[in-house]
Amino acid sequence: MLRGIRKASSNWLGKAVMTVAMGALIVSFGIWGIADIFRGFGQSVLAKVGHTEISVNEFRQVYTDRLQQIGRQFGRPLTADQARALGFDRQVLQQVLAEAALDGEARQLGLGQSDAETMRTIFTDPNFKGVGGSFDAQRFQAIIRQLGYTEPRYIADQRRVSLRHQLTSTLVAGLEPSKTLLEAISRFQNEERSIEYVRLAAAQAGTIDPPSPETLAGYFDEHKGQFRAPEYRKIAFVVITPEEVGKWSDVSDEDAKKVFEQHKDRFGTPEKRQVSQIVFPTMDDALSARSQIASGTSFEDLAKQHNLSVVDLGLVGKSGVLDTAIADAAFSLPAGEVSQPVQGEFGAALVKIGTIQPAIEPDYASIAIDLKREVAIERGRAQVATLRDKMEDERGGGASVIEAAQKLGLAAVTIEAVDRSGAMPNGQPAPNIPPGLNVVSQAFNSDVGVDNDPIPYKGGYVWYDVLGITPPHDRTLDEVKAQVETRWREDQINDRLRTKATEMVQKLEQGGKLADEAASLGLQVATATGLKRDATSAGVPAGVIKAAFRTASDGVGQTPGPDGSEWFVFRLTGITVPPVDLASDDIKKLKETLKRGLSEEQISQYVTTLEKDIGTSINEDAVAQVTGANNN
């Protein structure tokens, strides 16, 4: 918008128009006040659940975090429009409201959890366990950082999650799926069927003579929409990222070695220690316990005597121990030693040291190339910022993407024609589009002559222009004659095979044998046993399996193959329903799945009732502001 104003003001006519426009805005401020101009925006409260208020910033942080998480799962970032199309905005809103309702109810009931118990929950979380099965602090930091959390925020969030669990666990205690339900679902899932079948392929369709010009023209007229050309766009774009700008080959060994010496500890393997601890309620309790250690009581027996747990932090480096006081004590002791009482963040603790893994000094030669790449990318980040400003200046001055790129010595990519799917007119994917860059979809949301905002991409930016639009249009027969003839031939084969399959089924229903019908066509009868619903089987298409489960005992049927150029004719030869063993592992897994579903439904109903009882209100304008719905 600002760039547009600057361009509009670059000549005398534009200046005159902008003067009138800005004057009108100033008058409107004077009459109505600024607050009315922005009514519905900038309000701090997005929703209220009972006495709990959810601020706009709070929801924005949650929404952004979860949008990034889902983007990482998809392998590419989601736009605001895509997120809303998937209903993601409403899902996050409902989840935030539900969490606020449960948090408020937990406070109302006076539920609480100690710091020590919160840390124990984190330490025992299997997601944070390393190869040895113990808590891995580096893995912990990496995972929460990937999820967009700081350590204090994650700990606070886990405390709230635990309190919600305390509340909801009482609602679902004792919920069990009935024996009748388990048996019915087990029989449905484990029913097995056997079939004999034949596959009719193109060879069984016989000779297909080439179509006459009149036949081909008539077919084309009837199916013209299938050969219609989609909308194509000509686009140009330039990518400026740290990887594109920074070249590792330009980094000297001297520069790389300086970084190596400054951050040597980061490239090597620091000393690691097997650390475990017992946290006591008071310092006096810890002092008393330490005296028992001196008298010969083992660390594990000591914990049992005091009804406490030994928390195993695993084999960790000093930076991986969250409590700095504990870390200092742990890395000042010899192997096998128990510390004197240490006043940590969560109580007085005794720390025991097991195995000590010495530090490994890094070798520059082994990491030289990776280090140079890192240095180059870091330099590239600074260059990206400079080039971004220059690019924006050029664009603000009216230069196209190609013109700006040429002036700045950058390589612009031009794609002559691409459809919404990223394909060119020849059906091949458009080249030179970096992985994960959604420049094509962005271009189809723009227009020729529009000054588009740059797309954030891999720490940099992508500028693009739409240079031309070729509207969708009907093709002539001459343009797509080969495609039309291929499609006509495929339809002829399919029609003949369907007719043959229908004839075979009619003969089988009248008492014929599948082997005899197959032999008349030069085919062999195949068999398949142990087929299950929604399960795959080698050589048997999923469509055949589904058709078999729709067929009565000893019945016959037909169904097309997955590629449209084959048909299958089959006879159902057996149905087996295995007995239900309620003690089997499969039934136990099924029971857990059903129990989880029943629990989720129970909790959902509870939260809905809770929100209704305590009152819930939503500022839809604020929601639209955060999710981008008001940008349309």
N, C-alpha and C positions, 0 to 999 in steps of 0.2 A: 504493500500500500504506500509506504513512504517513498519507495523507488518510483512508483507511478506518479506521485505528487511532484517529485523532483523532475521527472521527464515532462510532465504536463506544464511545469512552470518554466521550461527552457526557452520559450519564445514569447513575443509580446501578447499574442492572443491568449495563450495559456495562462500568462500572469494575470491578465484581466479577469478571466473566468475564475481563477483560484482566489483572487481578491474578493470577488462577489461571494463565492462559496464560503470562504472563511469568515467573512463579515456576517453572513447568515447564521453560522454556528455561534459566533460571539453573541449575537442578539438572542439566540435561543438559550444560551447559558444565562444571560441576564434576566430573561423572562421566567424560565422554568427552573433554573438552578441545575447545577451539574448532576446532582443526585438523580434527578428524573431522567436525564439522558442515559444513565447507566442503570436504570431500575432493573432489579433482578440479578445484577452482577455485583461481585465484590462482597456479597453478604458472607459473613463468617460461618454461619450455621447451614449445613447442608441437609441434616436430618436430625430429628429428636425422637428418641425411643425412651419413653418414661421420663426420668430425670436426666438421662444421659444424652448429651449433645455431641453430634459428629460434625466436626468442622470441615470446611471445604478443603483446607490443606491436608487434613488427616485422610480424607477420602481420596484426594488426589495422589498422595503418597502410596496408599494401598493399591489404588487402581493402576498407577504407573508400574509399581513393583510386579503386580500379577500379570499385567500386559506384557512386560518384559520376559517374565517366566514362560508364558505361553508362546511368546515369540521364539525363545530358545528351543522349546519343544518342537515347533514347526520348522526350525532351521532358518527362519527369516522373520524380520519384525512385522507385526501386524499394524496396519493403518487404523485410524479411528473408525473409518467407514467399515472396514472389514470386521473389526471387533464388534461393532453394533449389529452388523449383519448376522453374526454368529450368536447374538444375544449375550455376549460376554459382559457388556456394561450392566445389564440388569442382574446377571448372576452375581457379579461382584457386589453390587448394591445390596441385594438380598442377603448375601453372606455377611456383609458388614453390619447390617441391621440385626441379623440373628446373633452375631457375636456381641453386639452392644446390649441386646436384650438379656443374654445369658450373663454377661459381666455385671449388669445392673442387678440381676436377681442374686448372683453370688455375693455381691456387696450387701444386699438387703438381708441375706441369710447369715452374714458374718463369716463366710468361708475364707480360709486363709491357707498359706503354705510357707514354710520356713525357707530361708535362703539355702540351707544345706540340702533340703529335699529337692529344691529346684535344680541345684547342681548335680545331685545324684541322678535325677531324671536325664539330664544332658549327658553325663558320663556313661550312662548305661544305654543310651540310644544306639541301636545297631548301625544307623547311618553314619555314625562318627567313629566306628571301630576300624582299626587298621588291619593289616595282614595278620598280625598275631592275635586278633580278637579283642584287643584292649582299646581304650579310648585313644584316638590319635588327634592331638591338638591341631596339627597342621591340616589334617583333613577337615576338622571342625571349622577352622578359619576359612578354608577354601570354599566349603559348601555354603556357609552363611554369607560369605562375600558374593558368591555367585547368585544367591537368592536376594541380594540387595540389602542385607542386614549388617548393622554394626553389632559388636558383641553385647554391649549393654541392652540394645533394643531387642536382640534375640532372646536374651535371658528374661527380660520383662515380658516378652510375648509368650514365652514358654510357661511362665508363671500363670498368665491368664488362661492359657490353654489347659493347664492342669486343673485350675479351678472350674473351668467349664466341664471338664471331664468328671470332676467330683459331683457336679450338679446333675449331669446327664446320665451318669452311670447308675444312679438310683432309679432313674426312670425305666431303664431297660433291664434291670436286674431280674432274673427269672424268666425272661422271654425265651421261649423255646418253640421251634417249629414242631407241629404235631407229627406223630408217627405216620398217619394217613397221608399227609402232604409229602413227607420224605419218600414213602413208598411209591406214590403216584409219579413224582418227578423222576425218581430213579428208574422206574419202569419205562417212562417216556424217553429218557436219555439213553438208556442202555439196551433198548430193543434193537435187535439185529435182524437184518433181512438178507436173503440170498436171491440172486437173479441169474438167468442166462440171457445173453444178449448178442446182437449183431450190430455192426457199424456199417452204415451205408455212406459211401464217400463218392467223390466226383466220378469215379470209374463206373459206378452203378447207374449214373444218370444217362449214360450212353453218349453218343456223338452229338455235339451241339453245333449245328451249322451256323456260319456267320450270318448276322442279321442283314436283311435288305435295307437299303437307305430309307425306305418308307417306314419299316419297323423301328429302326433306330431313331428316326425323327419323332415318331409317335411316342416311343418310350421316353425320349428326352422331354417332350412337351408335358407328359404326365408327371415327370419327376424333376421338373426344372428347378424347384426349390432346393433340391439336394446338391445341385451344382452351382448354386449362387455364390458369387465372390463376396467374402466378408469385407468389412471396412478395413482399409489399410492406412497406416500413417507413416510418413517419412519423419524421422526424428534424428536429432543430433545431440550428443552429450559429451561432457568431459568429466573425467574422474580425477579428483585431487584427494589422495589419502596418504598417510605417512608411508605406507608400503610402496605406493606409486612414486612418491617424491624422493624418499630416502633410498639410496643405493649402497648396499653393504660393501660393495667392491671399492667405493670411494673412501672408506674408513681405513686409516693407516693402523699398523700394528702398534705404533706409539700411542695413538689415541685410545685404542682398545685396551692396551695394557694399563693405562692410567685408570680407566674404569675398573679393570680387574683388581688392581691394588686397592682402590678405594672401597670396593665392595667384595673383597675376597671371601668374607664369611658367608655371603649369599650364594656363592658358586660352589663352595665346598660342602661337606656334610658336618654339621656341628656335633659336638659331643651329645650323646643321648643317654638317658638313665631310666631304669625301671623304677617308677615312683609310685608308692601307695601311701595312703594316709588314713588316719582315724580322726574325725572331728568330734571334740567333746563340748558339752554345754558350757563349761566354765574352765578358767585357767587352773583352778584348784583341782578339778577333776583330772585335767591333763597332767599336772604335776604328780598326783597320786598314782596315776597309771604309769608314768615314766619310771617311778620307783619300782614298780612291779617288773618292768622290763629289766631293770638292773638286778633283780632277784632271780631272773631266769624265766619269767613268763614269756611265752611267744607272742608275737604281734597279733596273730589270728586269735589265740585264746584270750588275749586281752580285750579284743573287740567283743567277743562272745560274752565275757564276764560283765561288760558294761552295756550289753544289749545294743551295740552299735555295729555299723558296717565298715568293712575295709574297702575304701574306694581306690580301685586300681586305675591310675592315670595312664598306664602303659609305658612303652619305651618312648620317651619324649625328650625334645631339646628344651633348653631353659626358656626360650621364648614361647614354647607351647604350653607352659604351665600358667593358667589364667591368673592365679593369685601370686603376686610378686614376692610376698613374704615367704610363701611355701617354696617358690622357685629358688630364692636365695639360700634357704636352708637345705634344700635337696641337692643343690650343686656345690655344697661345701662339705659334704659328708663322703666318707669312703664307702665302698660297696659293703652291703650287709649291715650297715649301721642304722640305728634309730635315733632321730634327732631329740633334742630337748624340746619342751613345749614351744610352739610357734603361734603367735597371735595372728591368724589369718583374717581374711575378709568375712569368713562365715563361722568363725569360732576358733577356739584354741585347738591346735592339731599336733599330733605326733606323725612324723614323716619317716618312712623306711625306704632305704635304697637297695635295689637288687642289682641286676646286671648293669655295668657301665660300658657303653660302646664309645670308644675314643673318636675324636674328631678326625676327619679325613681332609687333608689339605688339597685344595683344587689345583688342577694342572691347566695352565693357560692354553697350551697347544690343543688340548682336547675340546675346548669350548670357544676357540678363537672365532670361528665363522658365526656361531650363534651369537656371540658377544658383539661382533661387528654388525650383525643384523639388528640387534637391540639398540646399538648406538645410532645406526642409520635411521631407524624408525623414530627414535627420540628426537633426532635432528629434524626428521621429516615433519614431526608435529609442529615445530616452530615454523617451518616453511609453509605448512598448510595454513596456519593462521595468517601469515603474510600474503600468500597467494589468494586466500579467501577474500581478504580486504581488497586486493587489486582486482580480483574478478568482479566483485560487487561494484567497484568503482567503474569498471569498463561497462558492465551491464547497466548501471545507472546512467551512464552516458549515452545509452542507446545502442551499444554494440550487441550483436548476436552472440550466441555461444561460440560459434565457429570463429568469428572475428576476434572475440576476446581471447580465445585459446591461442590463436595464431600470434596475437600481439604479445602474449605472456610466454610463448615458447612451449605450449602444452599441446598434447595430441588429442584432437577431438575425433569422436567416432560418429560416422553418419550411416544410418540404416535406411535404404531407399524405400522399403515397404515392409511393414510388419503388422500382423493382426493382433487381436487381444491376447491370444495364447502365446505370442512370442514367435510365431511361425512366419516365414516369408511366403510369397506366392507359390514357390515350388514345393512348399510343405516342410522344408527344412528349418530347424531352429535358427533364429537370427544370431549371427556370430558376434564375438567381441563384447557380449554383455556379461560383466563379472557375476559370479555366483552370488545369489542372495540380493541382487540389486533389482528393485521393482520399478525400474524406469519406464517399462512399457505400460504397466497399469497406470502409472502417474501420467504418462503422455495421453492416454485415452480419457483421462479426466480433465484434460486441458484443451487448448485450441491453438490454431495458428495465430501468431502475433502476441500471445499472452506471455508476460514476463513472469515466469514461474519461480517460486522460491526453491532454493537448492535442497536436495534430498540428503539428509545425514546418512553417511555410509562408512563403516569401519574407521571411525575416528576422523573422518574427513567429510567431503561433500561432493555431490554430483549436480552439475548444472545441465539443463536440457531445454531444447526448443522443439516445438512441433513445426516442421517446415512445410508440411502438406498433408492433405486428407483426401483419400480416394474413397468415396462413399460405397456402401455395398450395392451391387448391381447384378442383374442377370447376365450370365455368360451366354455366348452363342454356342451352337452345337459344334462349330468348327474349332472353337477354343478348347473344348473339353471332350472331343470326340473319343479319344482313347479311354478316358475315364468312364464315359457313358457306355461304351461297348463292354468294358470290363464289368461294370455294375449290372448291365443287362444279362451278361453271361452268368454271373453269380446268381441272379434271380432265377434264371432258367434252370440252373442246376438245383437250386433249393426247391423250386416248385416240383421238379420231377422226383426228387428224393422224398419229399413230403407225400406225394401221390403213391410212390412205391411203398413207403412205410405204412400208409393208411390201408393199402391193399393187403399187406402182410398181416396187419393186426386183424383185419376182417377174416382172413383165412384161419388165423390162429384161434379166434373166437368161435369159429365154426368147427373146431376140432383138429385143425392142422398142427403139424409139428414144426417147431422153429428150425430144427436141423434140416428138414426137407426144404423149407423155404430158403434157408441160407445156401444150401447146396445148389439150388436152381440159379443162384446169383454168383456162384463161385466163392462164397464166403464161409468162414469158419465161425462156429458158435463159441463165444467166450463165456466164462462164468465168474461170478464175484460173490464171495461169502463174507459174513461178518460186517456188512455195511451198517453204519449208524447215522442217525440224523445229524445234519450239520457237521459231519466229519468227512475228511477227504480220504480217497482210496486210490492207489496207483492204477492208472489206466481207465478209471471210471469217472467221467465228468460229474461235477456237483449237480448239474441239472438232471442227470439220469438218476442219481441217488434220491433227489427230492421227488422225482416222479414215481420212483419205486415205493416211497413211503406214502404216496397218495393212492396207491393201487391196492385193491383188495387181495386177499389170499388166492393164489393160483391165477390171478388176473394178468392181463397183458397190457402193454402201453407203448407209446412212442413219444419221443421228445427230440428237439433239435440239439445239435452239438454246440459247443461254445463259440466256434468261429463262423457259424452260419452256412458252412459248406458240407455238412454231414448231418445224418439223422440216425437215431438209435431206436431199435425195436427190442423190447425185452419181455420176458415172462418172469413173474415172481414165483420162486421155487420154494421159499421157506421163510417163516417168521419165528424168531426165538426171543422170548422174554426171560432173561436170566432171573433167578431168585434174588430177592433183596436181602443182603446181609447188613443189618443195622450196625454191626460192629466193625465193618470194613473201613479202610482209610478213605475210600471215595465217599462213603456216606458221611463220614466225619467232616470232610471238606465241604460237602453239600450242605450239611447242617450249619457249619460256620458261615457259609455264604448266605443262607436263608436267614440266619440269626442276625447277620449284619444288615440285611435288607429290612427286616422287621424293626431293628433298632433305629435305623435311619428314619423310617417312616414314623415311628413313635416320637422321636426327638423332633422331627419336622412338625408334627401336629402340636407338640408341646410349645415349640417356639412360636408357631402361628397364633396359638391361643394366648401366649404370654404377651406378644406384641400387641394383640388386640386389647387385652385387659389393661396394660399399662399405658397404651396410647402411642401411636407411631405417626409422625408427620414427616413429609419429604418436600424439600425445596427443589422442584423439578427443574427450575431455571438453573440452579447451581449444579445439579447433576449434568444437565446438558452442557454447561460451561466446561466441566471437567472432562467429559467424554467426547467433546467436540461435536455434539449433535446440533448446536446452534450455529455451526459454521456452514451449514447447508443452505 
